[in-house]
Amino acid sequence: MRSLALALLFPLAATAQEFPAPLSDADFIEIDAAEAALGQLLFYDPILSGNQNIACATCHHPRFATSDGLSLGMGEGGHGLGPERVADAANYPSEFIPRNAPALFNLGARQFTVLFHDGRIEVDESRASGFRTPMGEDMEVGFSGILSAQTMFPVLSADEMAGHVKENDVAKATRSGRITGPGGAWDIIARRVEGAGDYQARFEAVYPEVAAGRPLHFTDISNAIAAFMAFEWRADGSAFDAFLRGDEDALSAQALEGAELFYGTAGCSGCHSGALQTDHGFHAMGVPQIGPGKRLAFETHHRDVGRMGVTGHVEDAYAFRTPSLRNVVATAPYGHSGAYAELRDFVEAHAAPRAALAAYDGSPARLAALEHDALGPLQDAADRAALEAAIEVEDRPLLKDETDAIMAFLEALTDQPAIDGRLGVPERVPSGLPVDQ
């Protein structure tokens, strides 16, 4: 939420009569049903991970509204799902995953051209691959869009899906910098999938080039997963969508009041703009830092400077991408670090971030039972001061009635069928590996 003072910086902010236009099919990429069905199997199949024990769904499961229900996730070295995930004593996780697992709703919307909390992947038509990523000009060509390209990150992350260098061939290739080409990490994954169950026949049925004899590429895998995510979690069937399409009775009186505050005097839409409630920009809002932070292998700090880590620009310090708010009541915890497990607490903190940062002690978080000290960064006075100095809005605490109304509006953004998913969780996958239900 943006403060009342911020509304002065956005004189064209919407009033009650200036709600966004409703979403339509034209706002979303077209989906091939067979490709999405193939992607469903891959999304839930642990075969894509280095040790073949973690699927995309492990951290993005419909049981937790396409997240994992934790402030900071536990990838490699964990067992179980969501808040019940526990560490493996024989392969103890080296640390918490540095950032909260984001929800996946509406990522098939055409307006999404930048992804991840820091925007480290972005559409860039000047590059051969079509994207700006940390791989630079080595980025492989063939990803169908940004939603497909984002899958390259988790499978290469030691703490998320790849595992560690002594454990498997994917991790070894990644550590040595062999990502693309024969024998690279992506090629190893593709060869695995190619030889598992009836995957080859399924790919041949979807991609004519594979049927004609072209070897399976990692981009084929990621394109199928992207089609699945775009189809499965399109969320434009909420009460607010019905209201935007002309049903004046779709919102309760309190939810309508909240919508008017959100798009009006409370200034929330200064960042959370449009029908998907995001400007796709980056803003420093003082969300408390917990966990290991985002740092390079040789660094020892626990900071996460957000967008600055991508651009190198000091003015981007502690700025993070504005998330869409669809199904937000179900996607706890909140913030790049998952600092708040309750949405109401986060809304109130967002309205008065300086006061919230000063009072934050870690208790609002929902952390897995790891022996690592996730709250250590809160003791670094210099880092907290720098985080506070970067906040770009004034504190304006919400009145209780205002918070109640905004919460009612956020509830009206819920599309339960989208949370449940259209294809659902498969009972089994072609690799024969276990599926998290």
Secondary structure as the mmCIF struct_conf table of DSSP 4:
data_model
#
loop_
_struct_conf.conf_type_id
_struct_conf.id
_struct_conf.beg_label_comp_id
_struct_conf.beg_label_asym_id
_struct_conf.beg_label_seq_id
_struct_conf.end_label_comp_id
_struct_conf.end_label_asym_id
_struct_conf.end_label_seq_id
HELX_RH_AL_P HELX_RH_AL_P1 LEU A 4 ALA A 7
TURN_TY1_P TURN_TY1_P1 LEU A 8 LEU A 9
TURN_TY1_P TURN_TY1_P2 PRO A 11 LEU A 12
TURN_TY1_P TURN_TY1_P3 ALA A 16 GLN A 17
HELX_LH_PP_P HELX_LH_PP_P1 PHE A 19 LEU A 23
HELX_RH_3T_P HELX_RH_3T_P1 ASP A 25 ASP A 27
STRN STRN1 PHE A 28 PHE A 28
HELX_RH_AL_P HELX_RH_AL_P2 ALA A 33 PHE A 43
TURN_TY1_P TURN_TY1_P4 TYR A 44 TYR A 44
HELX_RH_3T_P HELX_RH_3T_P2 PRO A 46 LEU A 48
BEND BEND1 SER A 49 SER A 49
TURN_TY1_P TURN_TY1_P5 GLY A 50 ASN A 51
BEND BEND2 GLN A 52 GLN A 52
HELX_RH_AL_P HELX_RH_AL_P3 CYS A 56 CYS A 59
BEND BEND3 HIS A 60 HIS A 60
STRN STRN2 HIS A 61 HIS A 61
HELX_RH_3T_P HELX_RH_3T_P3 PRO A 62 PHE A 64
TURN_TY1_P TURN_TY1_P6 ALA A 65 THR A 66
STRN STRN3 SER A 67 SER A 67
BEND BEND4 GLY A 69 LEU A 72
TURN_TY1_P TURN_TY1_P7 GLU A 76 GLY A 77
STRN STRN4 GLY A 78 HIS A 79
BEND BEND5 GLY A 80 LEU A 81
HELX_RH_3T_P HELX_RH_3T_P4 GLY A 82 GLU A 84
STRN STRN5 VAL A 86 ALA A 87
HELX_RH_3T_P HELX_RH_3T_P5 ALA A 89 ASN A 91
BEND BEND6 SER A 94 GLU A 95
BEND BEND7 PRO A 98 ARG A 99
TURN_TY1_P TURN_TY1_P8 PHE A 105 GLY A 108
STRN STRN6 ALA A 109 ALA A 109
TURN_TY1_P TURN_TY1_P9 ARG A 110 GLN A 111
STRN STRN7 VAL A 114 LEU A 115
BEND BEND8 PHE A 116 PHE A 116
TURN_TY1_P TURN_TY1_P10 HIS A 117 ASP A 118
STRN STRN8 ILE A 121 VAL A 123
TURN_TY1_P TURN_TY1_P11 GLU A 125 SER A 126
BEND BEND9 ARG A 127 ARG A 127
TURN_TY1_P TURN_TY1_P12 ALA A 128 SER A 129
BEND BEND10 GLY A 130 GLY A 130
STRN STRN9 PHE A 131 ARG A 132
TURN_TY1_P TURN_TY1_P13 PRO A 134 MET A 135
HELX_RH_3T_P HELX_RH_3T_P6 GLY A 136 ASP A 138
HELX_LH_PP_P HELX_LH_PP_P2 MET A 139 GLU A 140
BEND BEND11 VAL A 141 VAL A 141
BEND BEND12 SER A 144 GLY A 145
HELX_RH_AL_P HELX_RH_AL_P4 ILE A 146 ALA A 149
TURN_TY1_P TURN_TY1_P14 GLN A 150 THR A 151
HELX_RH_AL_P HELX_RH_AL_P5 MET A 152 LEU A 156
HELX_RH_PI_P HELX_RH_PI_P1 ALA A 158 ALA A 162
TURN_TY1_P TURN_TY1_P15 VAL A 165 GLU A 167
HELX_RH_AL_P HELX_RH_AL_P6 ASP A 169 ARG A 175
TURN_TY1_P TURN_TY1_P16 SER A 176 GLY A 177
BEND BEND13 THR A 180 GLY A 181
TURN_TY1_P TURN_TY1_P17 PRO A 182 GLY A 183
BEND BEND14 GLY A 184 GLY A 184
HELX_RH_AL_P HELX_RH_AL_P7 ALA A 185 GLU A 194
TURN_TY1_P TURN_TY1_P18 GLY A 195 GLY A 195
BEND BEND15 ALA A 196 ALA A 196
TURN_TY1_P TURN_TY1_P19 GLY A 197 ASP A 198
HELX_RH_AL_P HELX_RH_AL_P8 TYR A 199 VAL A 206
HELX_RH_AL_P HELX_RH_AL_P9 PRO A 208 ALA A 211
TURN_TY1_P TURN_TY1_P20 ALA A 212 GLY A 213
HELX_LH_PP_P HELX_LH_PP_P3 ARG A 214 LEU A 216
HELX_RH_AL_P HELX_RH_AL_P10 PHE A 218 GLU A 232
TURN_TY1_P TURN_TY1_P21 TRP A 233 TRP A 233
BEND BEND16 SER A 238 SER A 238
HELX_RH_AL_P HELX_RH_AL_P11 ALA A 239 LEU A 244
TURN_TY1_P TURN_TY1_P22 ARG A 245 GLY A 246
TURN_TY1_P TURN_TY1_P23 GLU A 248 ASP A 249
BEND BEND17 ALA A 250 LEU A 251
HELX_RH_AL_P HELX_RH_AL_P12 ALA A 253 PHE A 262
TURN_TY1_P TURN_TY1_P24 TYR A 263 ALA A 266
HELX_RH_3T_P HELX_RH_3T_P7 CYS A 268 GLY A 270
TURN_TY1_P TURN_TY1_P25 CYS A 271 CYS A 271
BEND BEND18 HIS A 272 HIS A 272
TURN_TY1_P TURN_TY1_P26 GLY A 274 GLN A 277
BEND BEND19 HIS A 280 HIS A 280
STRN STRN10 PHE A 282 HIS A 283
HELX_LH_PP_P HELX_LH_PP_P4 VAL A 287 GLN A 289
BEND BEND20 GLY A 291 PRO A 292
BEND BEND21 LYS A 294 LYS A 294
TURN_TY1_P TURN_TY1_P27 ALA A 297 PHE A 298
STRN STRN11 GLY A 306 GLY A 306
TURN_TY1_P TURN_TY1_P28 ARG A 307 ARG A 307
HELX_RH_AL_P HELX_RH_AL_P13 MET A 308 THR A 311
HELX_RH_3T_P HELX_RH_3T_P8 VAL A 314 ASP A 316
TURN_TY1_P TURN_TY1_P29 ALA A 317 TYR A 318
STRN STRN12 ALA A 319 ALA A 319
STRN STRN13 PHE A 320 ARG A 321
HELX_LH_PP_P HELX_LH_PP_P5 THR A 322 SER A 324
TURN_TY1_P TURN_TY1_P30 ARG A 326 ASN A 327
HELX_RH_3T_P HELX_RH_3T_P9 VAL A 328 ALA A 330
BEND BEND22 THR A 331 THR A 331
BEND BEND23 PRO A 333 PRO A 333
STRN STRN14 TYR A 334 TYR A 334
BEND BEND24 GLY A 335 GLY A 335
TURN_TY1_P TURN_TY1_P31 HIS A 336 SER A 337
STRN STRN15 TYR A 340 TYR A 340
BEND BEND25 ALA A 341 GLU A 342
HELX_RH_AL_P HELX_RH_AL_P14 LEU A 343 ALA A 351
BEND BEND26 ALA A 352 ALA A 352
HELX_RH_AL_P HELX_RH_AL_P15 PRO A 353 ALA A 359
BEND BEND27 GLY A 362 GLY A 362
TURN_TY1_P TURN_TY1_P32 SER A 363 PRO A 364
BEND BEND28 ALA A 369 ALA A 369
BEND BEND29 GLU A 371 HIS A 372
TURN_TY1_P TURN_TY1_P33 ALA A 374 LEU A 375
HELX_RH_3T_P HELX_RH_3T_P10 GLY A 376 GLN A 379
HELX_RH_AL_P HELX_RH_AL_P16 ALA A 381 ALA A 390
BEND BEND30 VAL A 393 VAL A 393
HELX_LH_PP_P HELX_LH_PP_P6 PRO A 397 LEU A 399
HELX_RH_AL_P HELX_RH_AL_P17 LYS A 400 GLU A 411
TURN_TY1_P TURN_TY1_P34 ALA A 412 LEU A 413
HELX_RH_AL_P HELX_RH_AL_P18 GLN A 416 ASP A 420
BEND BEND31 ARG A 422 LEU A 423
BEND BEND32 GLU A 427 GLU A 427
TURN_TY1_P TURN_TY1_P35 PRO A 430 SER A 431
#
